[in-house]
Amino acid sequence: EDGAAIDWAAVHRGFADPSARAPTYPFQRKRHWFRPGRVRTDIQATGGAALVGTRHRSPARTVEYQSRFDLGTQPILGDHVVYGRAVVSGPTLVSLMMEAARDLLDGRPAEASAIAFLEPVILTDAISRTVSLTLVPDGPDRWRAELQSLIDGADGDAWTLHATATIARATAPADAAPSLEGVRARCPDIVT
């Protein structure tokens, strides 16, 4: 027989009632994410994708996408909360960059590298942001990406740089698993 009997009464001696009260009903029937009454219309009207937004036409080689982040119309952006404030998650920002890259690459797979998160994208019910993703060519099928935002209604032109990355056409098929030899070559140190 493995282990030993535990005297739980001795473990909890001197503490208040250690048991937790579980609800006696199966579900609370309470809404959690979506706020009724708000309708998302700006993306449908402009023809843009969900987060990346609309690609702006320009004679310059630089490509720019603009969208709007708003908790009222995109409540999912409020799911990542840090110290009580809604912060757009890093994977969401990278996903936005990757969607833009797939658009530029006509649907072919893309990869991101040198990703840097410089400032959080903080949203509240009272603060929405215009988000700009700028892609500057940096070689064939390769771009430097900068994600910036401007608080809607803010005075001046105070854009905040939130994230940067290098985006390129994928060099390996998207579904290819890395080889064990390749992983060992990239990670030569043995950790015990």
C-alpha positions in Angstrom: 0.0 0.0 0.0 1.4 3.4 -1.0 1.2 6.6 1.1 0.0 7.2 4.6 -3.3 8.2 6.1 -3.7 12.0 6.7 -5.2 13.3 9.8 -7.2 16.2 8.2 -8.6 17.4 11.5 -5.0 18.0 12.8 -4.1 19.8 9.5 -7.0 22.2 9.9 -6.8 22.6 13.7 -6.7 26.3 14.7 -8.2 27.6 11.4 -11.7 28.7 10.6 -14.0 26.2 8.8 -11.7 25.0 5.9 -14.5 23.6 3.8 -15.8 25.6 0.8 -19.5 25.9 0.1 -20.4 24.7 -3.3 -23.6 25.9 -5.0 -26.5 23.5 -4.9 -27.7 24.5 -8.3 -26.1 23.5 -11.7 -25.9 27.0 -13.4 -26.3 30.6 -12.4 -27.8 31.7 -15.7 -25.8 34.9 -15.9 -24.4 36.5 -19.1 -20.7 36.8 -19.1 -19.3 38.2 -22.3 -21.6 39.9 -24.7 -23.5 43.0 -23.9 -27.0 43.1 -25.5 -28.0 46.0 -27.5 -24.7 46.9 -29.2 -24.3 46.1 -32.9 -21.0 45.9 -34.8 -21.3 47.9 -38.0 -18.0 49.6 -38.8 -16.3 46.5 -40.2 -19.2 45.4 -42.3 -19.5 48.9 -43.7 -15.8 49.2 -44.7 -15.3 45.6 -46.0 -12.4 45.0 -43.6 -11.5 41.9 -41.7 -12.5 41.5 -38.0 -9.4 43.0 -36.3 -6.9 44.0 -39.0 -9.5 46.5 -40.4 -9.3 48.1 -43.8 -6.3 48.4 -46.0 -5.7 52.0 -47.0 -4.8 52.7 -50.6 -1.6 54.6 -51.1 1.0 55.2 -53.9 3.7 54.6 -51.3 5.3 51.1 -50.9 4.3 51.2 -47.2 1.0 49.4 -46.6 -1.3 50.6 -43.8 -4.4 48.9 -42.2 -6.7 50.8 -39.8 -9.3 49.5 -37.5 -11.0 50.5 -34.3 -10.8 48.7 -31.0 -13.8 49.2 -28.8 -15.1 47.1 -25.9 -18.7 48.0 -26.7 -18.6 46.5 -30.2 -15.8 44.0 -29.6 -16.3 42.6 -26.1 -13.9 39.8 -26.7 -11.0 42.4 -26.5 -11.9 42.8 -22.8 -11.3 39.2 -21.9 -7.6 39.7 -21.0 -7.6 41.7 -17.7 -4.5 42.9 -15.9 -4.8 44.7 -12.6 -8.5 45.3 -13.3 -8.0 46.8 -16.8 -8.7 45.3 -20.2 -5.4 44.8 -22.0 -5.5 43.6 -25.6 -3.4 40.3 -25.4 -0.1 39.9 -27.2 -1.4 36.9 -29.3 -4.3 39.1 -30.5 -1.8 41.7 -31.7 0.4 39.1 -33.4 -2.8 37.6 -35.0 -3.7 41.0 -36.4 -0.2 41.3 -38.0 -0.4 37.7 -39.4 -3.8 38.4 -40.9 -2.4 41.5 -42.7 0.6 39.4 -43.9 -1.7 36.7 -45.3 -3.6 39.5 -47.1 -0.4 40.8 -48.7 0.7 37.2 -49.6 -2.6 36.3 -51.2 -3.5 33.8 -48.5 -0.1 32.0 -48.4 1.3 31.2 -44.9 3.3 33.8 -43.1 5.6 33.8 -40.1 6.6 36.5 -37.5 9.9 37.0 -35.8 11.6 39.7 -33.7 8.3 40.4 -32.0 8.5 43.2 -29.4 5.7 44.5 -27.2 6.5 48.0 -26.2 3.3 49.4 -24.6 0.0 47.7 -23.6 -3.1 48.5 -25.6 -5.5 49.4 -22.7 -9.2 49.7 -23.3 -12.1 50.8 -21.1 -15.8 51.3 -21.7 -14.9 55.0 -22.1 -11.7 54.6 -24.2 -11.7 53.2 -27.7 -8.7 53.4 -30.0 -8.0 53.8 -33.7 -5.4 51.1 -34.4 -2.9 51.5 -37.3 -0.8 48.6 -38.6 2.0 49.8 -40.9 4.0 47.4 -42.9 7.2 48.7 -44.5 8.8 46.5 -47.2 12.1 44.9 -46.0 12.9 42.6 -48.9 10.9 40.2 -51.1 7.8 39.0 -49.2 9.1 40.5 -46.0 7.9 43.6 -44.0 8.7 45.5 -40.8 5.4 45.8 -38.9 4.5 48.6 -36.5 1.3 48.6 -34.5 0.2 52.0 -33.1 -3.0 53.4 -31.7 -4.6 56.7 -31.0 -7.2 57.2 -28.3 -10.4 58.2 -30.0 -11.2 61.9 -29.3 -7.7 62.7 -28.0 -6.3 66.1 -28.6 -3.5 66.2 -31.1 -1.8 63.4 -33.0 -0.3 61.4 -30.1 0.1 57.9 -31.6 1.5 55.2 -29.2 3.7 52.5 -30.6 2.6 49.2 -29.0 4.3 46.4 -30.9 6.8 45.7 -33.7 7.8 42.6 -35.6 9.2 41.3 -38.8 6.6 39.5 -40.9 7.6 37.3 -43.9 6.4 34.6 -46.1 6.7 31.2 -44.3 9.8 29.3 -45.3 8.3 25.9 -44.2 4.8 24.5 -44.7 2.5 25.7 -42.0 1.6 22.1 -40.9 5.2 20.8 -40.9 6.4 19.6 -37.5 9.9 20.5 -36.5 12.4 17.7 -36.6 13.9 16.4 -33.4 17.4 17.1 -34.8 16.4 20.6 -35.7 15.1 21.3 -32.1 18.3 19.8 -30.6 20.5 22.0 -32.8 18.6 25.1 -31.7 18.6 24.1 -28.0 22.0 22.5 -27.3 22.0 23.0 -23.5 20.7 20.2 -21.4 18.7 21.3 -18.4 18.4 19.0 -15.4 
